[in-house]
């Protein structure tokens, strides 16, 4: 979109904020095996790592991350919870042959550090 290749979380955050300047509200960016960054519409920046696991199939992992994020936010309005659940859902799908189930997602949710914020 901006014609650049991003290499660091700082660069990713910078361009995420540029998306907000163009009208985006919350910007959720996956960095695959390096975790995810969320920039809220209030300007808060949160970063989440990834749980341990073996990637079997990354197809649908991004969609699962977005679905988990939305579900988590709708549960209690917490961006921290939403990012953690979205990261768990995306990872669980990547670690599965198909889409992951709730049990796998919640196991990874518990593995993810609350300190990632």
N, CA, C and O atoms as a GROMACS GRO file, in nm:
protein
  468
    1UNK      N    1   0.081  -0.119   0.000
    1UNK     CA    2   0.000   0.000   0.000
    1UNK      C    3   0.087   0.127   0.000
    1UNK      O    4   0.053   0.228  -0.062
    2UNK      N    5   0.199   0.120   0.071
    2UNK     CA    6   0.288   0.235   0.077
    2UNK      C    7   0.414   0.215  -0.007
    2UNK      O    8   0.499   0.305  -0.013
    3UNK      N    9   0.428   0.101  -0.071
    3UNK     CA   10   0.542   0.075  -0.156
    3UNK      C   11   0.672   0.054  -0.081
    3UNK      O   12   0.780   0.085  -0.132
    4UNK      N   13   0.663   0.001   0.042
    4UNK     CA   14   0.784  -0.023   0.122
    4UNK      C   15   0.781  -0.165   0.177
    4UNK      O   16   0.675  -0.226   0.189
    5UNK      N   17   0.898  -0.216   0.210
    5UNK     CA   18   0.911  -0.343   0.280
    5UNK      C   19   0.945  -0.310   0.425
    5UNK      O   20   1.039  -0.236   0.452
    6UNK      N   21   0.868  -0.365   0.516
    6UNK     CA   22   0.887  -0.334   0.658
    6UNK      C   23   0.968  -0.444   0.726
    6UNK      O   24   0.947  -0.563   0.701
    7UNK      N   25   1.061  -0.402   0.811
    7UNK     CA   26   1.152  -0.498   0.872
    7UNK      C   27   1.146  -0.502   1.024
    7UNK      O   28   1.191  -0.600   1.084
    8UNK      N   29   1.094  -0.401   1.088
    8UNK     CA   30   1.097  -0.396   1.234
    8UNK      C   31   0.960  -0.360   1.289
    8UNK      O   32   0.877  -0.302   1.218
    9UNK      N   33   0.934  -0.395   1.415
    9UNK     CA   34   0.808  -0.355   1.477
    9UNK      C   35   0.788  -0.203   1.476
    9UNK      O   36   0.675  -0.155   1.466
   10UNK      N   37   0.896  -0.128   1.487
   10UNK     CA   38   0.886   0.017   1.485
   10UNK      C   39   0.838   0.068   1.348
   10UNK      O   40   0.755   0.158   1.340
   11UNK      N   41   0.890   0.008   1.242
   11UNK     CA   42   0.845   0.045   1.107
   11UNK      C   43   0.700   0.006   1.086
   11UNK      O   44   0.622   0.081   1.028
   12UNK      N   45   0.664  -0.112   1.133
   12UNK     CA   46   0.527  -0.160   1.119
   12UNK      C   47   0.431  -0.067   1.194
   12UNK      O   48   0.324  -0.033   1.143
   13UNK      N   49   0.468  -0.027   1.314
   13UNK     CA   50   0.386   0.063   1.393
   13UNK      C   51   0.372   0.198   1.322
   13UNK      O   52   0.263   0.255   1.318
   14UNK      N   53   0.480   0.249   1.269
   14UNK     CA   54   0.477   0.377   1.197
   14UNK      C   55   0.375   0.372   1.083
   14UNK      O   56   0.292   0.462   1.069
   15UNK      N   57   0.382   0.267   1.002
   15UNK     CA   58   0.290   0.259   0.888
   15UNK      C   59   0.148   0.224   0.932
   15UNK      O   60   0.052   0.260   0.863
   16UNK      N   61   0.133   0.156   1.044
   16UNK     CA   62  -0.001   0.135   1.099
   16UNK      C   63  -0.066   0.268   1.136
   16UNK      O   64  -0.185   0.288   1.113
   17UNK      N   65   0.013   0.357   1.193
   17UNK     CA   66  -0.038   0.491   1.227
   17UNK      C   67  -0.069   0.571   1.101
   17UNK      O   68  -0.161   0.652   1.100
   18UNK      N   69   0.006   0.547   0.996
   18UNK     CA   70  -0.025   0.614   0.869
   18UNK      C   71  -0.158   0.566   0.814
   18UNK      O   72  -0.233   0.644   0.755
   19UNK      N   73  -0.190   0.437   0.835
   19UNK     CA   74  -0.322   0.387   0.794
   19UNK      C   75  -0.432   0.459   0.871
   19UNK      O   76  -0.537   0.491   0.815
   20UNK      N   77  -0.407   0.484   0.998
   20UNK     CA   78  -0.506   0.558   1.077
   20UNK      C   79  -0.524   0.700   1.024
   20UNK      O   80  -0.635   0.753   1.023
   21UNK      N   81  -0.416   0.762   0.981
   21UNK     CA   82  -0.426   0.896   0.922
   21UNK      C   83  -0.514   0.895   0.798
   21UNK      O   84  -0.576   0.995   0.763
   22UNK      N   85  -0.520   0.779   0.732
   22UNK     CA   86  -0.602   0.765   0.611
   22UNK      C   87  -0.745   0.724   0.644
   22UNK      O   88  -0.827   0.705   0.553
   23UNK      N   89  -0.777   0.709   0.774
   23UNK     CA   90  -0.914   0.682   0.813
   23UNK      C   91  -0.940   0.552   0.886
   23UNK      O   92  -1.052   0.531   0.932
   24UNK      N   93  -0.841   0.464   0.899
   24UNK     CA   94  -0.862   0.339   0.972
   24UNK      C   95  -0.880   0.369   1.121
   24UNK      O   96  -0.822   0.464   1.173
   25UNK      N   97  -0.960   0.288   1.187
   25UNK     CA   98  -0.978   0.302   1.332
   25UNK      C   99  -0.873   0.222   1.405
   25UNK      O  100  -0.762   0.270   1.428
   26UNK      N  101  -0.908   0.100   1.440
   26UNK     CA  102  -0.811   0.008   1.500
   26UNK      C  103  -0.734  -0.058   1.387
   26UNK      O  104  -0.791  -0.096   1.285
   27UNK      N  105  -0.603  -0.073   1.406
   27UNK     CA  106  -0.520  -0.137   1.305
   27UNK      C  107  -0.453  -0.257   1.370
   27UNK      O  108  -0.372  -0.242   1.462
   28UNK      N  109  -0.487  -0.376   1.323
   28UNK     CA  110  -0.433  -0.502   1.372
   28UNK      C  111  -0.342  -0.558   1.266
   28UNK      O  112  -0.385  -0.584   1.153
   29UNK      N  113  -0.215  -0.578   1.301
   29UNK     CA  114  -0.116  -0.622   1.203
   29UNK      C  115  -0.047  -0.749   1.251
   29UNK      O  116   0.014  -0.751   1.358
   30UNK      N  117  -0.058  -0.853   1.171
   30UNK     CA  118   0.011  -0.978   1.202
   30UNK      C  119   0.153  -0.972   1.148
   30UNK      O  120   0.178  -0.923   1.038
   31UNK      N  121   0.245  -1.023   1.231
   31UNK     CA  122   0.385  -1.035   1.189
   31UNK      C  123   0.423  -1.182   1.182
   31UNK      O  124   0.540  -1.218   1.201
   32UNK      N  125   0.323  -1.267   1.157
   32UNK     CA  126   0.342  -1.413   1.147
   32UNK      C  127   0.413  -1.464   1.272
   32UNK      O  128   0.364  -1.445   1.383
   33UNK      N  129   0.527  -1.529   1.256
   33UNK     CA  130   0.598  -1.588   1.369
   33UNK      C  131   0.658  -1.489   1.467
   33UNK      O  132   0.712  -1.528   1.570
   34UNK      N  133   0.648  -1.360   1.435
   34UNK     CA  134   0.700  -1.257   1.525
   34UNK      C  135   0.591  -1.190   1.607
   34UNK      O  136   0.617  -1.094   1.679
   35UNK      N  137   0.468  -1.240   1.598
   35UNK     CA  138   0.360  -1.186   1.680
   35UNK      C  139   0.269  -1.091   1.605
   35UNK      O  140   0.252  -1.101   1.483
   36UNK      N  141   0.211  -0.998   1.680
   36UNK     CA  142   0.114  -0.904   1.623
   36UNK      C  143   0.124  -0.771   1.695
   36UNK      O  144   0.169  -0.762   1.809
   37UNK      N  145   0.081  -0.668   1.624
   37UNK     CA  146   0.075  -0.533   1.681
   37UNK      C  147  -0.066  -0.480   1.660
   37UNK      O  148  -0.125  -0.496   1.552
   38UNK      N  149  -0.121  -0.418   1.764
   38UNK     CA  150  -0.250  -0.351   1.756
   38UNK      C  151  -0.229  -0.205   1.790
   38UNK      O  152  -0.168  -0.172   1.892
   39UNK      N  153  -0.280  -0.118   1.705
   39UNK     CA  154  -0.286   0.025   1.735
   39UNK      C  155  -0.434   0.058   1.747
   39UNK      O  156  -0.509   0.047   1.650
   40UNK      N  157  -0.476   0.097   1.867
   40UNK     CA  158  -0.618   0.125   1.889
   40UNK      C  159  -0.655   0.262   1.832
   40UNK      O  160  -0.569   0.345   1.803
   41UNK      N  161  -0.784   0.282   1.817
   41UNK     CA  162  -0.830   0.410   1.766
   41UNK      C  163  -0.796   0.524   1.862
   41UNK      O  164  -0.798   0.641   1.822
   42UNK      N  165  -0.765   0.491   1.988
   42UNK     CA  166  -0.722   0.592   2.085
   42UNK      C  167  -0.571   0.616   2.080
   42UNK      O  168  -0.519   0.702   2.151
   43UNK      N  169  -0.500   0.541   1.995
   43UNK     CA  170  -0.356   0.560   1.979
   43UNK      C  171  -0.270   0.471   2.067
   43UNK      O  172  -0.147   0.482   2.063
   44UNK      N  173  -0.331   0.383   2.145
   44UNK     CA  174  -0.252   0.290   2.225
   44UNK      C  175  -0.191   0.184   2.134
   44UNK      O  176  -0.253   0.141   2.036
   45UNK      N  177  -0.069   0.142   2.166
   45UNK     CA  178  -0.001   0.040   2.087
   45UNK      C  179   0.024  -0.081   2.178
   45UNK      O  180   0.084  -0.068   2.284
   46UNK      N  181  -0.023  -0.197   2.134
   46UNK     CA  182  -0.004  -0.322   2.206
   46UNK      C  183   0.068  -0.421   2.115
   46UNK      O  184   0.044  -0.424   1.994
   47UNK      N  185   0.154  -0.500   2.174
   47UNK     CA  186   0.225  -0.602   2.098
   47UNK      C  187   0.208  -0.736   2.168
   47UNK      O  188   0.213  -0.743   2.291
   48UNK      N  189   0.188  -0.841   2.090
   48UNK     CA  190   0.169  -0.975   2.145
   48UNK      C  191   0.263  -1.070   2.072
   48UNK      O  192   0.276  -1.064   1.950
   49UNK      N  193   0.328  -1.157   2.148
   49UNK     CA  194   0.413  -1.259   2.090
   49UNK      C  195   0.329  -1.375   2.038
   49UNK      O  196   0.208  -1.363   2.022
   50UNK      N  197   0.394  -1.486   2.013
   50UNK     CA  198   0.324  -1.605   1.963
   50UNK      C  199   0.351  -1.722   2.057
   50UNK      O  200   0.458  -1.728   2.118
   51UNK      N  201   0.256  -1.814   2.067
   51UNK     CA  202   0.280  -1.934   2.146
   51UNK      C  203   0.370  -2.031   2.069
   51UNK      O  204   0.390  -2.016   1.948
   52UNK      N  205   0.423  -2.128   2.140
   52UNK     CA  206   0.507  -2.229   2.075
   52UNK      C  207   0.419  -2.329   2.002
   52UNK      O  208   0.312  -2.367   2.050
   53UNK      N  209   0.465  -2.370   1.886
   53UNK     CA  210   0.392  -2.469   1.808
   53UNK      C  211   0.457  -2.487   1.672
   53UNK      O  212   0.547  -2.412   1.634
   54UNK      N  213   0.412  -2.586   1.602
   54UNK     CA  214   0.463  -2.616   1.468
   54UNK      C  215   0.357  -2.577   1.366
   54UNK      O  216   0.243  -2.625   1.371
   55UNK      N  217   0.395  -2.489   1.275
   55UNK     CA  218   0.301  -2.446   1.171
   55UNK      C  219   0.279  -2.561   1.074
   55UNK      O  220   0.372  -2.614   1.014
   56UNK      N  221   0.152  -2.598   1.060
   56UNK     CA  222   0.113  -2.704   0.967
   56UNK      C  223   0.050  -2.646   0.842
   56UNK      O  224   0.069  -2.698   0.732
   57UNK      N  225  -0.028  -2.538   0.860
   57UNK     CA  226  -0.101  -2.480   0.749
   57UNK      C  227  -0.143  -2.339   0.789
   57UNK      O  228  -0.227  -2.322   0.877
   58UNK      N  229  -0.086  -2.239   0.725
   58UNK     CA  230  -0.118  -2.101   0.763
   58UNK      C  231  -0.241  -2.045   0.690
   58UNK      O  232  -0.281  -1.932   0.715
   59UNK      N  233  -0.301  -2.124   0.601
   59UNK     CA  234  -0.421  -2.078   0.530
   59UNK      C  235  -0.533  -2.057   0.632
   59UNK      O  236  -0.566  -2.149   0.707
   60UNK      N  237  -0.588  -1.940   0.635
   60UNK     CA  238  -0.697  -1.909   0.727
   60UNK      C  239  -0.651  -1.856   0.862
   60UNK      O  240  -0.734  -1.817   0.944
   61UNK      N  241  -0.521  -1.855   0.887
   61UNK     CA  242  -0.472  -1.809   1.017
   61UNK      C  243  -0.502  -1.660   1.038
   61UNK      O  244  -0.540  -1.619   1.148
   62UNK      N  245  -0.485  -1.580   0.935
   62UNK     CA  246  -0.515  -1.438   0.947
   62UNK      C  247  -0.663  -1.412   0.970
   62UNK      O  248  -0.700  -1.328   1.052
   63UNK      N  249  -0.746  -1.486   0.898
   63UNK     CA  250  -0.891  -1.473   0.919
   63UNK      C  251  -0.929  -1.516   1.060
   63UNK      O  252  -1.014  -1.454   1.124
   64UNK      N  253  -0.866  -1.623   1.108
   64UNK     CA  254  -0.892  -1.670   1.244
   64UNK      C  255  -0.849  -1.567   1.347
   64UNK      O  256  -0.914  -1.550   1.450
   65UNK      N  257  -0.738  -1.499   1.319
   65UNK     CA  258  -0.690  -1.395   1.410
   65UNK      C  259  -0.793  -1.282   1.419
   65UNK      O  260  -0.826  -1.236   1.528
   66UNK      N  261  -0.842  -1.238   1.305
   66UNK     CA  262  -0.940  -1.130   1.304
   66UNK      C  263  -1.068  -1.175   1.376
   66UNK      O  264  -1.125  -1.099   1.454
   67UNK      N  265  -1.113  -1.296   1.350
   67UNK     CA  266  -1.235  -1.346   1.415
   67UNK      C  267  -1.215  -1.354   1.566
   67UNK      O  268  -1.304  -1.315   1.642
   68UNK      N  269  -1.101  -1.405   1.609
   68UNK     CA  270  -1.073  -1.412   1.752
   68UNK      C  271  -1.064  -1.275   1.815
   68UNK      O  272  -1.112  -1.254   1.927
   69UNK      N  273  -1.004  -1.181   1.745
   69UNK     CA  274  -0.995  -1.044   1.795
   69UNK      C  275  -1.135  -0.984   1.815
   69UNK      O  276  -1.165  -0.928   1.920
   70UNK      N  277  -1.218  -0.997   1.714
   70UNK     CA  278  -1.354  -0.941   1.723
   70UNK      C  279  -1.433  -1.010   1.835
   70UNK      O  280  -1.499  -0.943   1.914
   71UNK      N  281  -1.425  -1.142   1.841
   71UNK     CA  282  -1.496  -1.215   1.947
   71UNK      C  283  -1.448  -1.172   2.084
   71UNK      O  284  -1.528  -1.151   2.175
   72UNK      N  285  -1.316  -1.157   2.100
   72UNK     CA  286  -1.261  -1.115   2.228
   72UNK      C  287  -1.306  -0.975   2.266
   72UNK      O  288  -1.338  -0.950   2.382
   73UNK      N  289  -1.307  -0.885   2.170
   73UNK     CA  290  -1.349  -0.748   2.199
   73UNK      C  291  -1.498  -0.743   2.236
   73UNK      O  292  -1.538  -0.670   2.326
   74UNK      N  293  -1.578  -0.822   2.166
   74UNK     CA  294  -1.722  -0.823   2.196
   74UNK      C  295  -1.752  -0.885   2.332
   74UNK      O  296  -1.855  -0.855   2.392
   75UNK      N  297  -1.662  -0.972   2.381
   75UNK     CA  298  -1.682  -1.034   2.513
   75UNK      C  299  -1.678  -0.932   2.625
   75UNK      O  300  -1.762  -0.934   2.715
   76UNK      N  301  -1.579  -0.840   2.620
   76UNK     CA  302  -1.566  -0.750   2.735
   76UNK      C  303  -1.511  -0.611   2.702
   76UNK      O  304  -1.484  -0.534   2.794
   77UNK      N  305  -1.494  -0.579   2.575
   77UNK     CA  306  -1.450  -0.446   2.538
   77UNK      C  307  -1.303  -0.417   2.565
   77UNK      O  308  -1.261  -0.301   2.560
   78UNK      N  309  -1.224  -0.520   2.594
   78UNK     CA  310  -1.082  -0.503   2.624
   78UNK      C  311  -0.998  -0.532   2.502
   78UNK      O  312  -1.004  -0.641   2.445
   79UNK      N  313  -0.919  -0.434   2.461
   79UNK     CA  314  -0.829  -0.455   2.348
   79UNK      C  315  -0.720  -0.557   2.383
   79UNK      O  316  -0.678  -0.634   2.297
   80UNK      N  317  -0.676  -0.558   2.506
   80UNK     CA  318  -0.573  -0.654   2.546
   80UNK      C  319  -0.624  -0.797   2.534
   80UNK      O  320  -0.556  -0.884   2.479
   81UNK      N  321  -0.743  -0.820   2.584
   81UNK     CA  322  -0.805  -0.953   2.574
   81UNK      C  323  -0.827  -0.990   2.427
   81UNK      O  324  -0.802  -1.103   2.386
   82UNK      N  325  -0.875  -0.893   2.349
   82UNK     CA  326  -0.904  -0.918   2.208
   82UNK      C  327  -0.776  -0.955   2.132
   82UNK      O  328  -0.777  -1.049   2.051
   83UNK      N  329  -0.668  -0.884   2.157
   83UNK     CA  330  -0.542  -0.915   2.089
   83UNK      C  331  -0.490  -1.052   2.131
   83UNK      O  332  -0.441  -1.128   2.047
   84UNK      N  333  -0.500  -1.082   2.257
   84UNK     CA  334  -0.454  -1.213   2.307
   84UNK      C  335  -0.537  -1.326   2.246
   84UNK      O  336  -0.481  -1.427   2.202
   85UNK      N  337  -0.670  -1.310   2.244
   85UNK     CA  338  -0.756  -1.414   2.188
   85UNK      C  339  -0.736  -1.426   2.036
   85UNK      O  340  -0.734  -1.536   1.982
   86UNK      N  341  -0.722  -1.313   1.968
   86UNK     CA  342  -0.697  -1.316   1.824
   86UNK      C  343  -0.566  -1.386   1.791
   86UNK      O  344  -0.559  -1.464   1.696
   87UNK      N  345  -0.463  -1.356   1.869
   87UNK     CA  346  -0.333  -1.422   1.847
   87UNK      C  347  -0.342  -1.571   1.872
   87UNK      O  348  -0.282  -1.651   1.799
   88UNK      N  349  -0.415  -1.610   1.975
   88UNK     CA  350  -0.434  -1.752   2.004
   88UNK      C  351  -0.511  -1.821   1.893
   88UNK      O  352  -0.476  -1.932   1.853
   89UNK      N  353  -0.615  -1.757   1.843
   89UNK     CA  354  -0.697  -1.817   1.738
   89UNK      C  355  -0.618  -1.832   1.608
   89UNK      O  356  -0.625  -1.936   1.542
   90UNK      N  357  -0.544  -1.730   1.570
   90UNK     CA  358  -0.463  -1.738   1.449
   90UNK      C  359  -0.356  -1.845   1.460
   90UNK      O  360  -0.333  -1.922   1.366
   91UNK      N  361  -0.289  -1.851   1.575
   91UNK     CA  362  -0.185  -1.951   1.596
   91UNK      C  363  -0.244  -2.092   1.598
   91UNK      O  364  -0.187  -2.183   1.538
   92UNK      N  365  -0.356  -2.109   1.665
   92UNK     CA  366  -0.418  -2.241   1.673
   92UNK      C  367  -0.454  -2.293   1.534
   92UNK      O  368  -0.439  -2.411   1.505
   93UNK      N  369  -0.503  -2.204   1.449
   93UNK     CA  370  -0.534  -2.246   1.312
   93UNK      C  371  -0.408  -2.281   1.234
   93UNK      O  372  -0.406  -2.378   1.158
   94UNK      N  373  -0.302  -2.202   1.253
   94UNK     CA  374  -0.176  -2.231   1.184
   94UNK      C  375  -0.115  -2.363   1.230
   94UNK      O  376  -0.047  -2.430   1.153
   95UNK      N  377  -0.140  -2.401   1.355
   95UNK     CA  378  -0.085  -2.524   1.411
   95UNK      C  379  -0.173  -2.645   1.382
   95UNK      O  380  -0.138  -2.757   1.420
   96UNK      N  381  -0.287  -2.625   1.316
   96UNK     CA  382  -0.382  -2.732   1.288
   96UNK      C  383  -0.383  -2.765   1.138
   96UNK      O  384  -0.340  -2.685   1.055
   97UNK      N  385  -0.433  -2.883   1.106
   97UNK     CA  386  -0.448  -2.919   0.965
   97UNK      C  387  -0.566  -2.846   0.902
   97UNK      O  388  -0.567  -2.822   0.781
   98UNK      N  389  -0.664  -2.809   0.983
   98UNK     CA  390  -0.780  -2.733   0.937
   98UNK      C  391  -0.798  -2.615   1.030
   98UNK      O  392  -0.701  -2.562   1.084
   99UNK      N  393  -0.922  -2.572   1.049
   99UNK     CA  394  -0.947  -2.465   1.145
   99UNK      C  395  -0.944  -2.522   1.286
   99UNK      O  396  -0.988  -2.635   1.310
  100UNK      N  397  -0.892  -2.446   1.378
  100UNK     CA  398  -0.878  -2.491   1.516
  100UNK      C  399  -1.010  -2.481   1.590
  100UNK      O  400  -1.096  -2.400   1.556
  101UNK      N  401  -1.024  -2.564   1.692
  101UNK     CA  402  -1.142  -2.560   1.777
  101UNK      C  403  -1.117  -2.474   1.900
  101UNK      O  404  -1.004  -2.433   1.928
  102UNK      N  405  -1.224  -2.448   1.973
  102UNK     CA  406  -1.217  -2.361   2.092
  102UNK      C  407  -1.117  -2.413   2.195
  102UNK      O  408  -1.044  -2.333   2.255
  103UNK      N  409  -1.112  -2.542   2.216
  103UNK     CA  410  -1.022  -2.599   2.315
  103UNK      C  411  -0.876  -2.567   2.282
  103UNK      O  412  -0.799  -2.528   2.370
  104UNK      N  413  -0.837  -2.582   2.156
  104UNK     CA  414  -0.701  -2.550   2.115
  104UNK      C  415  -0.672  -2.401   2.129
  104UNK      O  416  -0.564  -2.361   2.173
  105UNK      N  417  -0.769  -2.320   2.093
  105UNK     CA  418  -0.752  -2.175   2.102
  105UNK      C  419  -0.732  -2.133   2.247
  105UNK      O  420  -0.642  -2.054   2.278
  106UNK      N  421  -0.816  -2.184   2.337
  106UNK     CA  422  -0.806  -2.144   2.477
  106UNK      C  423  -0.679  -2.196   2.543
  106UNK      O  424  -0.626  -2.131   2.634
  107UNK      N  425  -0.629  -2.309   2.500
  107UNK     CA  426  -0.501  -2.360   2.553
  107UNK      C  427  -0.389  -2.263   2.516
  107UNK      O  428  -0.304  -2.231   2.600
  108UNK      N  429  -0.388  -2.217   2.391
  108UNK     CA  430  -0.286  -2.122   2.348
  108UNK      C  431  -0.306  -1.985   2.412
  108UNK      O  432  -0.210  -1.914   2.440
  109UNK      N  433  -0.431  -1.948   2.433
  109UNK     CA  434  -0.460  -1.821   2.501
  109UNK      C  435  -0.392  -1.820   2.638
  109UNK      O  436  -0.333  -1.720   2.678
  110UNK      N  437  -0.401  -1.931   2.708
  110UNK     CA  438  -0.340  -1.940   2.842
  110UNK      C  439  -0.188  -1.937   2.833
  110UNK      O  440  -0.122  -1.890   2.926
  111UNK      N  441  -0.131  -1.986   2.724
  111UNK     CA  442   0.014  -1.985   2.706
  111UNK      C  443   0.068  -1.845   2.677
  111UNK      O  444   0.181  -1.813   2.714
  112UNK      N  445  -0.012  -1.764   2.611
  112UNK     CA  446   0.034  -1.630   2.574
  112UNK      C  447   0.049  -1.543   2.698
  112UNK      O  448  -0.038  -1.540   2.785
  113UNK      N  449   0.157  -1.476   2.704
  113UNK     CA  450   0.189  -1.392   2.819
  113UNK      C  451   0.104  -1.267   2.823
  113UNK      O  452   0.085  -1.202   2.721
  114UNK      N  453   0.055  -1.234   2.939
  114UNK     CA  454  -0.014  -1.106   2.958
  114UNK      C  455   0.088  -0.993   2.954
  114UNK      O  456   0.052  -0.876   2.941
  115UNK      N  457   0.216  -1.027   2.966
  115UNK     CA  458   0.322  -0.927   2.966
  115UNK      C  459   0.351  -0.876   2.825
  115UNK      O  460   0.432  -0.784   2.809
  116UNK      N  461   0.287  -0.934   2.723
  116UNK     CA  462   0.309  -0.891   2.586
  116UNK      C  463   0.258  -0.752   2.559
  116UNK      O  464   0.275  -0.698   2.449
  117UNK      N  465   0.195  -0.693   2.659
  117UNK     CA  466   0.136  -0.560   2.640
  117UNK      C  467   0.235  -0.458   2.688
  117UNK      O  468   0.207  -0.338   2.681
   0.00000   0.00000   0.00000
